[in-house]
Amino acid sequence: MSTTMHKKTTAAPRYRAPAPLGGRRNPAIGQRRKNIQALAFLVPALLVLGTFTAWPMISALRLSFTDASGFGKEKWVGFENYARIFTDPVILNAVLNTALYALLFTPMAVALALVLALLLNDPRLPFRGFFRTALFLPFIISLAVAAIAWSYLIDPQVGLLNYWLGNAGIRIGNVLQDPVLAMPAVAFVAVWKSFGFYMVIFLAGLQEIPGSLYEAAKVDGAGPFMRFRHVTMPMLSNTTAFVLIFALIAALQAFDQIYVMTGGGPYGHTETVVMQIYKSGFQKLDVGFASALSYVLLAATLLLSVVQFVFFGKREREGD
Amino acid sequence: MKRSLTFLTVVAAASLALTSCSGGGASGESKDGAKAELTFWHGYTEADGKVLNKIVDDFNASQNEVSIKVQTNPWSVIDDTLLPALSSGKGPDIVAMPAERLPVYADKGAFVQLDDFYKNPSSNLDKLIPAAADMETVNGHKYGVPSGFVPLAMFYNKSLFAKAGITTPPTTWDEWIAAAKKLTVDENNDGTPEQYGLGLPDHATVANGVWPSLFYGNGGNVVKDGKAVVDSPENAQTLKTWVDAIRNDKISPAGLDGIAGDKLFSSGKAAMYLGGPWMSSIATENKIDYGIAAVPAGPKDQAASAIGISMGITTQKDEAKAAAAQKFFTYFLQKEQATAWSLGSGWPPLRSDIPASDVAANPVVEALTKQSEFGRPLLPGVVNSTDVLTAVDKLTQRAVAGENIQDLLKETQASVQKIVDAK
């Protein structure tokens, strides 16, 4: 950029080198045009991002140091909101719940996605296209719809799943009202809902592995397990890391589906951090505190992203 | 996934926009002589909405100083959009909301204080049922006008009663539990009844008024004069009685919430249920032959938590608009409009001088009006009442799930006191 600027002011009186064959006159002017063009294309996106992402983020940071209610007066309270986050048992409960949810959701979703991707990548499997579509389908359904449908399926009074299991002699009772089972239940529905997405990413990763590697492994006498262990897994490690961190971030921000299914109940056992942000902001009109909580969640998410970048960076330097 | 977070930050940004411009704008829209244009948000979406809108239209036609424009949305949508709307300065001038939501907004300064309006002899407010007026008091001041006030009532399934040979609805707790046991049927003896005597939700009911009603019946309470009074021998007794009935006699499913409870009664699987006027339309839709009775009297008292809707005037607009809104409230509470509103909405009259006989045209309203005297506003003036009720919700859920009642009461006492003190 700086060289472009420099040339702009001093280039005119000087000797201008003849245009290279093929016709570009001054490479600097071309570059500047390109930059302006690029900028013009970027402006709408930057405006939207600035208005709806950057500006709210800056405002929320400011609000997180106040006792703002969303209207009327507000008072600067310093780090009081942040201190409250780390001392309020309700918030700590939500943090623990979110951690538990992430612990249940992430490995389940990633493992299921990987296993199914391996299966669906096998050319010997008939109707691969159909299965791929069918397994991806839940991801397209709206979260709220999926949540409501599952709530009905496992409803103790009218639930079809309870009815079938009951006929088989298994009683699961009122799962969503059970303090122990509620969280696994909502995590299970989330896995069902989203593993298709991770599966597609794994499939893409699998298809990038050159077939020659497998041929070579076969020649060396590696069986299916050895081929998986020494060819597939290392070649997939970037994809796996991406999927893991993506799933983890999704788990940290769990809200809609749990809100619809349990509303945070029974008595707070499925309450997550984002649910607390929503409650503080919209129900208690404690926007300052909600902003502080958002920032703590943002910090946690950023930390995970940094871990991801470092991991990717390291692998790329090692040159795969 | 990310949406909620982004949404919140958008709201946060909007509030910033408000604070930075609230000094300049928002004044002089209704100068003297010009017509004051008001917007009114409410969530009456059924037949009640039609009646309310007609009252507004009549009011608009009755004079030429004020014109009110109505915007209808479900209550939950109003609750979700009011904060962003107020933040951006585009909120309504009048808004109706569940009464338990009013104190939070009032405490944060969202509503015009109405003490002078209440003192004004021509405001019609002196005719209000006193308990309904109590509902509007926050930090010692009035911040709203009720548009609805109704004690929880007992709805019972007449055909299930007839099948069990019960001729009259129970009037005391003993009769109530005895009837519930009789009405609970476990045909295949698998421990899960096919028909329950009572639908007694242990959490997430409308306004969470079911258990407070039971506490009142035995002389207990939740918050009194700004002090938590959850941990009392009376409440322990109440919990024990009803938890026993649910857990051991299985008169009601455990872990029931309000929506599931509505379903249970409307599908004919529960013989008795506590609810408000909306239950009669739900029951009618599902062809349940129902009767309405008062919540049976407890050992000490007969009382029922009242569900209410409050209307507040938002502070964002100028004084002329506040005065215009008060004009509408006065009109709304005139005897003629109040009677029409009650008949149309299915809620009992808000004025104590409208007897049950005046609303006999609607038998549901007539039945509910007779019970108005038992109605008690739910935690009036407790700013964080929703948090208190959540704590009570937690208490009843865990008690019904079988945890130690004494420990639970002690724990809830501490957390409720903390919530009350926080304000």
Interface residues (C-beta under 8 A of the other chain):
Chain A: F52 T53 W55 P56 M57 S59 A60 R62 L63 A68 S69 G70 F71 G72 K73 E74 D155 P156 Q157 V158 N174 Q177 D178 P179 A250 Q253 A254 F255 D256 G263 G265 P266 Y267 G268 V274 I277 Y278 G281 F282 Q283 K284 L285 V287 A290 S291 S294 L297 L298
Chain B: M1 K2 R3 S4 L5 T6 L8 T9 V10 V11 A12 A13 S15 L16 L18 T19 D79 D80 L83 P84 L86 S87 V104 Y105 K108 G109 A110 H203 A204 P253 A254 G255 D257 A260 K263 L264 S267 K269 T315 Q316 N384 T386 D387 D393 K394 Q397 R398 A401
